[in-house]
């Protein structure tokens, strides 16, 4: 039969061991989150918004370029004074291919609009640069 000693020293050692193991677990979890954040920046695809004009209207086109063949879902939101547009859907692109995912047209200037574009690939969400 195992005997348990309930001395203050044994309890102190147990408390220190628990604290050290807890800190080690937190450190390992933090390292995993850091690796995940770095992995998000190394996306298999690059994305941006192409801005232009056509027939006096502002034209906004979400564009992607893949380094490897990937499939996923994109979401684009554009808002501003009197404007609220949402666009999204599935995409599939070959390695090295550049693909225009859609087109939005609105009146006004790009500087008055706010945009957000995300890509979801294999459960990972990537934010695209959206400076208008």
N, C-alpha and C positions, 0 to 999 in steps of 0.2 A: 504494500500500500504506500502511495506517495504521501509524504508529509509536507504540508505547506507552512512556511514560517511567516508569521505576521509581524515581523520586526519592522521598525521605522526605516531601517536601512534598506531592507528588501523592497519595501513599498516605494521608497525614493528611487531606487534603481529601476523599478518597473515603470514609474512615472517618467523618468528621464528617457528610458527606452521607447516608451509610447510616444513621447514628444518628438524624439529623433525620427522615428519611423513615420510619424505624421508629417513632419517637415519634408522628409524624403519623398513621400507620396505627392505632396503639394508641388515640390520641385519638379518631379517627373511629369506631373500634369501640366505645369507651366511650360516645360520644354515641349510637350506635345502640342500645346496651343500655339507656341512660337513656330514650330515646324509647320503647322497647319496654315498659319498666316503667310509664311514664306511660300508654301505650296500654292496658295491662291494667287500670288503675284506671278507665278510661273505658269500661266494659263496656256493651254495648247492652241490658243486662238487669240488674235488681236481684234479689237473692235473700236469703232469711232462713228461719229456722225458726220456725214458729208452735207455741207450747207451751201445752198445756191439759190438762184431765183429763176422762175419760169413764168412767163406771161404776167409779170408784175407781182407774183406771189412768192413768198419765202418757201423754199423747198428743203425738207429735212429727210435725209436717207440714212438709216442704220446700215452700216457696212461691216462685214467681218472678213478676216483673212486667217486661214488655218495653217498651222505648221504640221499638223497631222489630221487625218480624217476623223471628224467628230460629228455627233448629232446632239441636239439639245433643244432648249426653248429660250426664246428671247422675249423681253418685255421692254417697251419704250413708253415713257410718259413725258409729255410736253405740256407745260402750263404757263400762263401769263395772263395779262389783262384781256378778258373776254375769250380766252382760249384754254381749253382742257381737252387734250387728245391722248388716247391710250391705244397702243398697238402691240401685238405680240403673237407668238405662235411657234410651231416647231421649225427647226432648220436641220439641214444635213449638208456638210461641206467636205470636199476632198482635200487632201494635203496639197498645200500651195495654191488653193483656189481662193479668189476674192469673190464675195457674194453680197449683193445688195438685198437686204431682207424686206424692204418695203419702201414706201414714200408717204410723207405727210406734207400737205401744203396749207399755208395759212397766210393771212395778211399781217402786216406789221413788221417789226424789225427783230432780228435774232437776239439782240441785246436785251429785249424786254421779256424774253422767255427763259424758263428754267426747265432743264431736261434731266432725265435719269434713265439710263439703259443698263439692263442686267442680262447676263447669259447664265443659264443653268445647264451644266454639263456633268453627267454622271453624279448627280446629287450635290455638286459643288457650284456655288453661285459666285460669279465674277462681275464686278462693276466696271463699266466702260467709261472712258473719259468723254464728257459731254459738254465741253465748252462751246457755247453758241456765240 
